[in-house]
Amino acid sequence: MSNNRNGYHLPIYVVIFRWIFRPIFRMIFHLLSEVRITGTANIPESGPYIIAINHISIIEPPFVIAFWPVAPEAVGAKDIWERRGQSLLAKFYGGIQVHRGEFDRRLVETMFQVIEAEYPLLIAPEGGRSHTPGLRPALPGVAYIVDKSGAPVLPVGIIGSTDDFLHQAIRFKRPVLEMRIGKPTNMPAIEGKGEQRRLALKNNADLIMYKVAELLPPPYQGVYADEQNHLSETSK
């Protein structure tokens, strides 16, 4: 019952956990909120791709994981593995642990293995929760993974996942929780060295977030509300 594709191995307990708990989480989300999902026709039927989401609270990753047609591999900050409850869920789901601000060769190799095995890979380019709806600048790591793997990016905008979501949900107010799925996008190739390469990576990371911002209402767009003011100039 375990999965093993092109060297990427999912332990049997992970496969069983996903099989049991994804439907349970779908049911919980339906009970606690009014779930709205659009753009499912944009999800590729096969092949690898990277799911890029906005990240306000702890709600977005399990929401996407629960309702995605197949269980995506998910990248999460090391902090998650240090919190009770969340750490247990992350461990049994088989989350990929990332250390913010550090280059981890093993982590990068794992993400490439996921893509080579043609699993979807879920990433929050902002690198952590914002706690407010407005998007923050993306970290360049996502652009590096996209460039080296050649995988297309599938932007996803989540609305309603603010920190007060659970406060409203447990009081049976059933707030709206919405997932908007954009079309797969291929990023420009990264060229040059040194500062030119750094700017190109930042530019691609910003391009990914602009695609996410296009799916969100103005209050959620944050620093990506005005493309002309924030898009990096790689030609410099």
Phi, psi and omega in degrees: 000350178283156180254137178213104181238124174048041177091349178265119188247131174254119178302153184298326181293329177292315179300316180294316180301314181297319182297322182277314193272338177298314176297325179296316179294324175301315180298317180298315180298320179294324179289321186274339188212170172264103186277130176231127181227126178232155176088015181298336178293343180279349182285123179300143179282339180205171179084160181280153173199163181248123178271117180252122185238158166280154189222094181267316187218192179283356188283321191300308183302310179295330178295312178295313181302318184294322188256356179291144183303325175234156181287114180280155169283141188234133177264131180222149180295151181305331182305325183300322181286358180251002181251135178299146180081297179298319182297322180293315179296317180297319180295311183287333176286336182089036179295153180261118187275129181239141177260114183300136174076006180237145174269118181244103184301321181296319178298314180299316179297322178297317180295322177294323177297320178301313182292318178296329178279000176067035169267147171289144182241122183264123182225143170254100186302338179290342175086000180171173181289140179269335182068351174229153185300326186296133179297143174257165179302139179285149172278151185287349183304320181298322180293325178296314180297318180296316183294313183289330182271332184075009182283144176288159179254135176249103181287140179225126177253128179251130181238135177099001185267032180291168185298341179270006181302308182295324178301318179285319186295316182289349174261016175059031175277348178045067178295156178286131175235116190238138175240121178247120185256122180272186181272149178300139183227135174264134181273152175300148178294143178274125181234167177088180181225167175058229183297324179297318179292320179300316179293324179294321177295316179296320179299315180293321177298319177294320179301320178298316182289330174296324177295322176293316182300326180299337182270354187250153175290159184312317182297341182267348189282337174053230183291350180258020178287332182232101184300321185295328183278339189241342183293130182291151180257098183285346182284349182290000000 
